Amino acid sequence: MKIQSVFTKAFWLIFVCITVMVLTIFRLSPSLARPTTAPPAQLSAAKVTIAEYDPQSSETRYLYRRLGGYNAIATIVDDMTQFALQDPAINQYWSHLSTDSRQKFRQGVVNQFCQVTGGPCIYTGQTMKVVHSGMHGGITNNEFNAFVNAIVLALNKHNVKLKETSEVLAFVNSLRKEIVEKF
């Protein structure tokens, strides 16, 4: 698989860096701390920060290429969905969907991630506030964090570098206010 061949050599370095970043986020925000299926790793003293998401920055415009393009983003979204389906905190949002509805969800997320990372896609769906409004009585902050965890697990699975992971998480976190209804 092309993604694996690109990232194989730097796997351990990236894995440790991403783990440090995730654990740093959890340490900075206790509400993010929750059980995860990610394997444990040794921590280093590296300090990791996540900048604000800036869709106009030159870094963001090239994130699409740095992630590996459309197929890589689609694969990460597929894996993120599988991790979300395995998480009892959020699997109810997808487990009842038909195959057609899951495909529509998948394509919407792929298009959105493709567009915000500088790719050629155009997200034509509704706003995140409209899409998530009143869903199962309102999405909680813990459920949002579980979804972020699914994204992190998918990025880790494909050995996405620390810088790119930080940028993806900055974008996802920028949507928190629109999606979460119960803090």
C-alpha positions as CSV (number, residue, x, y, z in Angstrom):
1,M,0.0,0.0,0.0
2,K,1.4,3.4,-1.0
3,I,0.7,5.1,2.4
4,Q,2.6,2.5,4.3
5,S,5.6,2.6,2.0
6,V,5.8,6.4,2.3
7,F,5.8,6.4,6.1
8,T,7.4,3.1,7.0
9,K,10.9,4.4,7.7
10,A,9.8,7.1,10.2
11,F,7.2,5.0,11.9
12,W,8.6,4.9,15.4
13,L,9.7,8.5,15.5
14,I,6.3,9.6,14.3
15,F,4.4,7.2,16.6
16,V,6.2,8.6,19.7
17,C,5.8,12.2,18.6
18,I,2.1,11.7,18.0
19,T,1.7,9.9,21.3
20,V,3.4,12.7,23.1
21,M,1.2,15.3,21.4
22,V,-2.0,13.4,22.3
23,L,-0.9,12.9,25.9
24,T,0.0,16.6,26.1
25,I,-3.4,17.6,24.9
26,F,-5.0,15.3,27.5
27,R,-2.8,16.8,30.2
28,L,-3.8,20.3,29.2
29,S,-7.5,19.5,29.0
30,P,-8.6,17.0,31.6
31,S,-12.0,16.6,29.9
32,L,-10.2,14.9,27.0
33,A,-8.8,12.2,29.2
34,R,-10.7,9.0,28.5
35,P,-9.7,5.3,27.9
36,T,-8.3,4.6,24.4
37,T,-7.4,1.5,22.4
38,A,-4.1,3.1,21.4
39,P,-1.1,1.1,22.4
40,P,1.1,2.6,25.2
41,A,4.3,4.3,24.3
42,Q,7.4,5.7,26.0
43,L,7.1,9.5,26.6
44,S,9.8,11.9,25.8
45,A,10.3,15.5,27.1
46,A,9.1,17.1,23.9
47,K,6.7,19.9,24.2
48,V,3.9,19.9,21.7
49,T,1.4,22.6,20.9
50,I,-1.5,22.9,18.5
51,A,-1.9,26.2,16.7
52,E,-5.2,27.7,15.9
53,Y,-6.6,26.5,12.6
54,D,-6.0,29.1,9.8
55,P,-7.5,28.1,6.5
56,Q,-5.6,30.9,4.8
57,S,-2.1,29.9,5.8
58,S,0.3,28.5,3.3
59,E,0.8,25.5,5.6
60,T,-2.9,24.6,5.5
61,R,-3.0,25.0,1.7
62,Y,-0.4,22.3,1.3
63,L,-1.6,19.9,4.1
64,Y,-3.5,18.0,1.4
65,R,-0.3,17.0,-0.3
66,R,1.5,16.4,3.0
67,L,-1.2,14.0,4.1
68,G,-0.8,12.0,0.8
69,G,-3.7,13.4,-1.2
70,Y,-7.3,12.2,-1.8
71,N,-6.8,8.4,-1.4
72,A,-4.8,8.9,1.8
73,I,-7.5,11.2,3.3
74,A,-10.2,8.7,2.2
75,T,-8.4,5.8,3.9
76,I,-7.9,7.8,7.1
77,V,-11.6,8.7,7.1
78,D,-12.5,5.0,6.6
79,D,-10.3,4.0,9.5
80,M,-11.6,6.8,11.7
81,T,-15.1,5.6,11.1
82,Q,-14.1,2.1,12.1
83,F,-12.5,3.3,15.3
84,A,-15.7,5.4,16.0
85,L,-17.9,2.3,15.4
86,Q,-15.8,0.4,18.0
87,D,-16.2,3.1,20.6
88,P,-19.2,2.6,22.8
89,A,-19.3,6.3,23.6
90,I,-20.1,7.3,20.0
91,N,-21.0,4.2,18.0
92,Q,-24.7,4.9,18.3
93,Y,-24.2,7.7,15.8
94,W,-23.3,5.3,13.0
95,S,-24.4,1.8,14.0
96,H,-28.0,2.3,12.9
97,L,-27.2,3.9,9.5
98,S,-27.8,2.1,6.3
99,T,-25.0,1.4,3.9
100,D,-26.1,4.3,1.7
101,S,-26.2,6.7,4.7
102,R,-22.8,5.6,5.8
103,Q,-21.4,6.2,2.3
104,K,-23.0,9.7,2.2
105,F,-21.4,10.5,5.6
106,R,-18.1,9.1,4.5
107,Q,-18.1,11.2,1.3
108,G,-19.0,14.3,3.2
109,V,-16.2,13.9,5.7
110,V,-13.7,13.1,2.9
111,N,-14.8,16.1,0.9
112,Q,-14.6,18.4,3.9
113,F,-11.1,17.2,5.0
114,C,-10.0,17.4,1.4
115,Q,-11.2,21.0,1.0
116,V,-9.9,22.3,4.3
117,T,-6.5,20.8,3.7
118,G,-6.1,22.6,0.4
119,G,-7.3,19.8,-1.9
120,P,-9.4,20.1,-5.0
121,C,-12.6,18.9,-3.3
122,I,-15.6,21.1,-2.4
123,Y,-17.7,20.3,0.7
124,T,-21.3,21.0,-0.2
125,G,-23.0,19.7,3.0
126,Q,-24.7,21.8,5.6
127,T,-22.9,23.6,8.4
128,M,-21.7,21.5,11.3
129,K,-24.2,23.2,13.6
130,V,-27.1,22.2,11.4
131,V,-25.9,18.7,10.8
132,H,-25.3,17.9,14.5
133,S,-28.2,20.0,16.0
134,G,-30.2,17.8,18.4
135,M,-28.5,14.6,17.4
136,H,-29.3,12.0,20.1
137,G,-30.4,14.8,22.5
138,G,-27.3,16.8,21.8
139,I,-23.6,15.9,21.3
140,T,-21.6,16.1,24.5
141,N,-18.1,17.3,24.9
142,N,-17.0,13.8,25.9
143,E,-18.6,12.4,22.7
144,F,-16.7,15.0,20.6
145,N,-13.5,14.0,22.4
146,A,-14.2,10.4,21.6
147,F,-14.5,11.3,17.9
148,V,-11.2,13.2,18.1
149,N,-9.7,10.1,19.6
150,A,-11.0,8.1,16.6
151,I,-9.3,10.6,14.3
152,V,-6.0,10.4,16.3
153,L,-6.1,6.6,16.2
154,A,-6.6,6.7,12.4
155,L,-3.8,9.2,11.9
156,N,-1.5,7.0,14.1
157,K,-2.4,3.9,12.1
158,H,-1.1,5.6,9.0
159,N,1.9,7.1,10.7
160,V,0.9,10.7,9.9
161,K,3.7,13.1,11.1
162,L,3.3,15.2,14.2
163,K,3.0,18.5,12.3
164,E,0.3,17.2,10.0
165,T,-1.6,15.6,12.9
166,S,-1.5,18.9,14.8
167,E,-2.9,20.7,11.9
168,V,-5.7,18.2,11.4
169,L,-6.6,18.3,15.1
170,A,-6.5,22.2,15.0
171,F,-9.2,22.1,12.2
172,V,-11.3,19.5,14.1
173,N,-11.1,21.4,17.3
174,S,-12.2,24.6,15.5
175,L,-15.5,22.8,14.9
176,R,-16.1,22.0,18.6
177,K,-18.3,25.1,19.3
178,E,-20.6,24.3,16.3
179,I,-21.0,20.6,17.2
180,V,-21.1,20.3,21.0
181,E,-24.4,21.2,22.6
182,K,-23.8,19.8,26.1
183,F,-20.5,20.7,27.8
